Amino acid sequence: MSSSLNAAVQPTKENLVKLLEE
């Protein structure tokens, strides 16, 4: 996986974690 794609996906993953924690 390209690092640029990983950097683009990382904030989305953090948002998903926040939604799951609520």
PEGI-V79782 format. One record per run of one state. SS is the DSSP state (helix for helix, strand for strand, loop for the rest). FROM is the first residue (numbers start at 1). LEN is the number of residues. If there is no record, write none. Layout:
# PEGI-V79782
{{SS FROM LEN} {SS FROM LEN}}
This chain:
# PEGI-V79782
{{loop 1 2} {helix 3 19} {loop 22 1}}
